[in-house]
């Protein structure tokens, strides 16, 4: 999986870094994620599209659409998992704050249901985003959830 990731991300990185519109209404990012609390062996990728029609000079808001894919390493209870999310993102200079909903393909002891809420925060530095994403819901173990920290390249 990592070899395939590098095979596609490196050419995409080189292609999309040619242009950098400073106040673009839309942006695409791709990156890697790692769970930091409940399943520390989980790592994967995230692809994200942001549409910010209400942004001006780095401030404003818009909609974000993300696709996540991760694998829990040696933990067989949480094999390959995918999630799709839709959120509202508020950007204040270098900081992004997101809230929305997510559909997670596998139900297990960490997420409990397919439908989850999403909370996120990110710091944008040049063309990179360091981000934290939390998926959770209100099942009987509602303090659990997926807690990903990631690094993405913004095209």
URQUI-V359667 format. One record per helix or strand of 2 or more residues. SS is the DSSP state (@ for helix, = for strand). FROM is the first residue (numbers start at 0). LEN is the number of residues. If there is no record, write none. Layout:
((SS | FROM | LEN) (SS | FROM | LEN))
//
This chain:
((@ | 1 | 15) (= | 25 | 10) (= | 42 | 9) (= | 58 | 13) (@ | 75 | 3) (= | 79 | 13) (= | 94 | 10) (= | 114 | 11) (= | 127 | 9) (= | 145 | 9))
//
